[in-house]
Amino acid sequence: AAAGIVALDTMIERLADDHANARKLAYGLSELPGIFIEPEDVETNLVFFEVRHPDRSELSQILESQGIKGGSSEKRWRFVTHYGIDSSDIDYVLDTMSKSMPS
């Protein structure tokens, strides 16, 4: 609860940036092969999407080695934007994922 109180007291203005970054991420992901997402459904800083990759564990490890967290061996993944993520980070994630996905 303390984290929520801090967020409400000190980071309200930042929430709009987080949500904009999440939408940017969602729309960018929707353009990648093997990624299935409805960008219009993203309303907060949580971005859920489906990954159809022959080896999701391997993809997750590749992304983790590049500093991108959120992948797993499961089909459904979740990425989260927050105060430590800016628009250039979203560009980096999309570029890295684009290079890592089979075409």
Secondary structure, DSSP 8 states (H G I E B T S, - for coil): -HHHHHHHHH-HHHHHHHHHHHHHHHHHHHTSTTEE--GGG--SSEEEEEE--TTHHHHHHHHHHTT-----SSSEEEEE--TT--HHHHHHHHHHHHHHS--
